[in-house]
Amino acid sequence: MRDADPREGWLAGIVPGALSPERLGPGVIANVSAIQGEAIQVSGDGPLIILGEDLGIGPALAFAERHAERTRLALLGGQYGVPARLVPSRFYVPALADGAIAGIAPLERQGVAARVALGRDDRPGVYEGSVFELLGRYLSETPAEFRQSLQIIACGPWSALGQHRADLAASVRQLQVVELPSAVRDSTP
């Protein structure tokens, strides 16, 4: 989900074209399940790192926009692309300068540094690897005392988040995950 207005009765989401149901389109009535899981709680006043992979890009992008003043870095990507215009970033991120310089236009306008990882997609300024590899590069170049002030909010498929959860939780002050089903059926609930 990207946005909603309960008073007007609408919601907006981002679904990669490759995963979009054939019958889904403007004006089609869709059934929506109740909200599941726990709401993300932003605690304290420390910096945020927002990570979104595949179906988690929409929620991560929306969250970074709503918390632009606290978002230190947004990392978005996956195998389906990013639903936003990529631009050369005006924000210098030393740990990522040699591997990723493409930013996200809407986040750039709000003053948020963002980087894009698109697997093995050879595009200028885009990191060729996963968003978790890009996050690992960033964290490995970040002093331990600063890492301990970070709150990471990660949105993505169960299969991707599960394998990184313990390492991330051990290296930062707080980790929250929003786990979504992946494009292929996950075996992990």
Salt bridges, closest charged atoms under 4 A:
ASP3 OD1 - ARG66 NH2 2.86
ASP5 OD2 - ARG7 NH2 3.62
GLU65 OE1 - ARG2 NH1 2.68
ASP98 OD1 - ARG137 NH2 2.42
GLU108 OE1 - ARG90 NE 3.71
GLU179 OE2 - ARG165 NH2 2.61
